[in-house]
Every structure is written in structure tokens, then in C-alpha cells.
Amino acid sequence: MSEVKVGAVVFDRDSDRPAMVHRIQGHTVTVIRPAGNTWTRSYTRLRPATPAERYQLGALARFQRVRCKGLSHIL
């Protein structure tokens, strides 16, 4: 559990995707993706993300920023 800290990028073994740790409550961890999707998992189902998985999450965050800029004229 020492590897799971708020702000850490982890890989969810159940959903096969990287996410960032948003909140920790006991053995339950809430993770978040760049588009704002959140879900909870037991910390035992998470592992530290590899460099490639961290890059993937960063690429998704960059894409989300561009996507939101493109829609700013609508909002």
C-alpha cells in the first residue's frame, strides 16, 4: 500500500487502464482519468504504472485539453 499515494499514476488491473489516485479511504482507492471519470478499487487491484502507461495517461490529458479548447466556443 506504500506505493499508492494521492497523485500517483497507477494501473488498474481490472479495467486495464492507467489512472491517477484521487483519494484513499482505508483499503479503497478512488482513481480519476483526464476526462473526469472516477471509480473505486481495492488498493490490491492497483499497481504502479510503467513509464509507457504514465505516457499514455499524459497523452490522454493533452488530448482532453485540446478537445475542451475546441468546444470552448460552444460553452
Sine and cosine of phi, psi and omega as CSV:
sin_phi,cos_phi,sin_psi,cos_psi,sin_omega,cos_omega
0.00,0.00,-0.29,0.96,-0.01,-1.00
-0.91,0.42,-0.37,0.93,-0.01,-1.00
-0.98,0.19,-0.33,0.94,-0.06,-1.00
-0.99,-0.11,0.95,-0.30,0.02,-1.00
-0.73,-0.68,0.45,-0.89,0.03,-1.00
-0.84,0.54,0.75,-0.66,-0.01,-1.00
1.00,-0.06,-0.20,0.98,0.00,-1.00
-0.97,0.24,0.55,-0.84,0.09,-1.00
-1.00,-0.03,0.81,-0.58,-0.04,-1.00
-0.81,-0.59,0.25,-0.97,0.07,-1.00
-0.91,-0.41,0.82,-0.58,0.01,-1.00
-1.00,0.07,0.91,-0.41,-0.04,-1.00
-0.93,0.36,-0.42,0.91,-0.02,-1.00
-0.98,0.20,-0.64,0.77,-0.03,-1.00
-0.98,-0.19,-0.06,1.00,0.01,-1.00
0.82,0.57,0.73,0.68,0.04,-1.00
-0.48,-0.88,0.51,-0.86,0.02,-1.00
-0.99,0.16,0.42,-0.91,0.03,-1.00
-0.37,-0.93,0.17,-0.99,0.03,-1.00
-0.96,-0.28,0.64,-0.77,0.03,-1.00
-0.94,0.34,0.82,-0.57,-0.04,-1.00
-0.98,-0.21,-0.64,0.77,-0.07,-1.00
-0.43,-0.90,0.54,-0.84,0.07,-1.00
-0.81,-0.59,0.81,-0.59,0.05,-1.00
-0.75,-0.66,0.99,-0.12,-0.05,-1.00
0.91,0.42,-0.85,-0.53,0.02,-1.00
-1.00,-0.06,0.02,1.00,-0.01,-1.00
-0.97,-0.22,0.75,-0.66,-0.03,-1.00
-0.88,-0.47,0.76,-0.65,0.11,-0.99
-0.99,-0.12,0.80,-0.60,0.02,-1.00
-0.90,-0.44,0.37,-0.93,-0.05,-1.00
-0.68,-0.73,0.55,-0.83,0.07,-1.00
-0.96,-0.29,0.26,-0.97,-0.07,-1.00
-0.83,0.55,-0.52,0.85,0.00,-1.00
-0.99,0.17,-0.05,1.00,0.03,-1.00
0.98,-0.20,-0.03,1.00,0.03,-1.00
-0.91,0.41,0.76,-0.65,0.06,-1.00
-0.82,-0.58,0.46,-0.89,0.11,-0.99
-0.38,-0.92,0.25,-0.97,-0.01,-1.00
-0.91,-0.41,0.52,-0.85,0.04,-1.00
-0.57,-0.82,0.40,-0.92,0.20,-0.98
-0.93,0.36,0.63,-0.78,-0.04,-1.00
-0.87,0.49,-0.36,0.93,0.00,-1.00
-0.95,0.33,-0.30,0.96,0.01,-1.00
-1.00,-0.01,0.01,1.00,0.00,-1.00
-0.93,-0.36,0.50,-0.87,0.12,-0.99
-0.66,-0.75,0.37,-0.93,0.05,-1.00
-0.86,0.51,0.63,-0.78,0.00,-1.00
-0.96,0.28,0.54,-0.84,0.10,-0.99
-0.97,0.24,0.23,-0.97,0.07,-1.00
-0.83,0.55,-0.62,0.78,0.02,-1.00
-0.91,0.41,-0.61,0.79,0.02,-1.00
-0.95,0.32,-0.59,0.81,0.08,-1.00
-0.90,0.43,-0.65,0.76,0.04,-1.00
-0.89,0.47,-0.68,0.73,0.01,-1.00
-0.85,0.52,-0.70,0.71,0.00,-1.00
-0.91,0.41,-0.64,0.77,0.05,-1.00
-0.90,0.45,-0.64,0.77,0.04,-1.00
-0.90,0.44,-0.63,0.78,0.06,-1.00
-0.91,0.42,-0.62,0.79,0.03,-1.00
-0.91,0.41,-0.68,0.74,0.04,-1.00
-0.89,0.46,-0.69,0.73,0.03,-1.00
-0.87,0.49,-0.68,0.73,-0.01,-1.00
-0.89,0.45,-0.65,0.76,0.03,-1.00
-0.89,0.46,-0.69,0.72,0.02,-1.00
-0.91,0.43,-0.67,0.74,0.00,-1.00
-0.87,0.49,-0.69,0.72,0.00,-1.00
-0.93,0.37,-0.59,0.80,0.06,-1.00
-0.89,0.46,-0.64,0.77,-0.01,-1.00
-0.91,0.41,-0.43,0.90,-0.01,-1.00
-0.99,-0.13,-0.01,1.00,-0.11,-0.99
-0.89,0.46,-0.48,0.88,0.00,-1.00
-0.95,0.31,-0.32,0.95,0.00,-1.00
-0.99,0.12,-0.57,0.82,-0.09,-1.00
-0.97,0.24,0.00,0.00,0.00,0.00
